[in-house]
Amino acid sequence: MIYVDCYSDTGARQNRQFTVVYARNNNLMGRDGKTDANSTASRDKTGVYQPKVQFNSHHGARQTAVRLSKGVYIVLFDGSQGPGGSHGGDVQVTAQSGSYRHCSIEGWRQQFTPDAEVICENNSGALVDSAFTIQWVVA
């Protein structure tokens, strides 16, 4: 079961069209055999922690969420470098909140410990803390 809340530009609940993407035993790119890591960073106001809910395609890999400042996070994907340290792939993030929040990927780096920077904002564009779900897939 997937719950979806839609909001107007002013933050009021609103009936709107939406798209849901669901992946099981695969990833959002629909490409088996790729390096894949996903987690739910649910402690939006905590400094550094490993999310309880996470999946990694590489045995022993793990993710760490770091809150740098209000609404600004780094997620580290330790052990998810991919084959030969490749640079292709995709990172997706979705805010999880009972009010209007939007999270986006500001950038990601494929390096020894890959990372992605997440920015979360409210409908006015102000930085806000938010829980989020993130997925990293290396092509």
Secondary structure, 3 states (H helix, E strand, C coil): CCCCCCECCCCCECCCCCCCCCCCCCCCCCCCCCEEEEEEECCCCCCEECCCCEEECCCCCEEEEEEEECCEEEEEEECCCCHHHCCCCEEEEEEECCCCCEEEEEEEECCCCCEEEEEEECCCCCECCCEEEEEEEEC
